[in-house]
Amino acid sequence: MIKGLKLRDLAERVGCSESMISKIENNAALPSVTVLHKIVASLNVSMSVLFADDCVDRGIVSRRGARLKFTIDKAGSQLERLIPSEGDHLLEGNLHTLAPGGGSEGRLSHEGEEVGFVVQGELELSVGDRVYTLKSGDSFVFRSEIPHSYRNPGKTRTRVIWVSTPPTF
């Protein structure tokens, strides 16, 4: 039981099977970012609770090579936490390294605001009914309540520094 919920209850809230939640919990299945967002929203926690790490220096410094990284899609894209999980931070920052074709695997919508900077490659960002193609050096900002998604439409990896508030990862 997590936060008083049985796996069945969490699965219903997230909109997937109980066996899928169990597989995610046991690292036997790779959930999309969309599913992870639904899980943390259902549990009313940030993703840092799910992926707690020991690589922080009192919640202030996050060392190169020691930051928490995890795979976020079937293409092998990764998210690397830039802001330590420890501490009472009002925002979160991540380095998204998107494999060709990788991305959110669905639309997201949650409280807050997001800003990003494309460090390398190309990013297709959908916000509401608009689709934006961003290249290295471009940046973006939008309210997170607007349904949004993202993906790497290119043939090489894309790297995006992504900052949002409040923390959800």
N, C-alpha and C positions, 0 to 999 in steps of 0.2 A: 504494500500500500504506500502510495506517495501522497502526502498532504491529505490523508484520509480517503483517497480515491482508490478503488480497485482498478486493475488494468482494464477491465470491461468498461468502467465508467469513463476513464480517460480516453479509451478508444472511441467511445460514442461522441465525446466532446470534440475530438480531433477529426472524426469522420473516417476512421480506418478500422481495420480488424484488431481484435485483442492480440492475435498472434503477431501482427506487425509491430505493435507496441512492445511486445516481449522480445522480438528480434532486435529492435532498435536498442532496447535496454541492455541486451546481451552482445551488442556489436556484431550481430549476424545479418543486419540489414542497414543500408545506408539511406537515411531519410533525406528528402529534399529540404531546402531552406524553408519552403512554404510549410511543410509538415512540422519542422522544428519550431517555427513561429507559432503554429497552432498549439503545440505541446506546451511551450512556455506560457502562452496566454492562458491556457486551461489551468495551469498550475500556479499562475500569478507569480512567476519567478523570472529571472533573466537567464539567458543561456549560460552565463558563467557558473551558475549553480549546477547545471548539468555537466559542464566541462571544467570543473574546478582544477586549478593547477598549483604547482609549488614553485613557479618560476618568477615570483615577484619579490621585490625589495620593499616591503612595508607599503604596498599599494601605490608607490610613486614611480619606480623605475621598472621597466620591462626590458630584459637583456636580449640582445641579438642572439639567436640560436637557442634561446631558452624559452621563448614565447610559445604559448599554446597554439597549435595548428590543428585543424580538422578538415576533413573532406566534406564538401557541401553538395555535391551532385554526382551523377553517374559518369560524367565525363572526367572526373578526377580533379575538379577545381578545388582550391583550398581557401580557407579563411584563416588568417593569422591575427590573433588579438594584439593590438598595439597598446591598449590600456589595461593595466593589471586588473584581475578580477577582484582582488582585495581592495577594500576602501569603499567609501561612499561617493562614488563618482556620478555626476549628473549626465555625463555623455559617455559614448563608447566609440572607439575607433578600431577599425580592422583594415588589414591589407587583404583584398580579395585578389587571388591569382586564378583567373578563369581560363580553363583549357578551351581550345576551339570547340564551339557549340555548347559550352558550359554556361550555367547561369542559375537563376532562381527556380526554374522548373515550375512556374506558375506565378499567379499574381498575389501580391502581399498587400495588406492594409492593416495598419496599427497606429497607435497614438504616436505623435512626435514629429520630428523634422530630420531631414537627412541632407548631407552635403558630401560631395565627392570630388576627387581629382583623378583623372586618368593619367597614370604614370607611363604606361606602355600599352600599345595595342589599340584595339577598337572596342567600343562598348555600345550596344544597342539598349537604350533605356526607354521603357514605356511608362508614361505617367498619365493616368486617365486615358483619354482617347488619342493622345499624341505619342509618336515614336520619334526618338532623337538618336542620331548616330554621333557618337563622340569619339574623338581620336586623342592621342597622346597630347597632353597640355590643356585639354578641355576640362571644365568643371561643371557641376550641377548642384542645385538645391531644390527641395520640394517638401511639402507637408506629407508626412507618412500616411495620413488617413486616406489620401488619394490612392486608389488601387494602382500598384506599380509592379513592374517586373524588369529583369535585366538579363542579358546574355552576351556572349562573345560571338559575333558573327564572322570573325576572321579565321585565318588559318594558323595564326600564331597565338601564344598566350597573351592575355590582357591582365594588367595589374592596375588596381584601383584602390586608392586610399579612401575609405568610406567612414564617415563620422555621423553618428546619429544620437538623438536624445529623445526620450529617456533611454537608458540601456535596455536592450532586449536580448542581445547575445550574451 
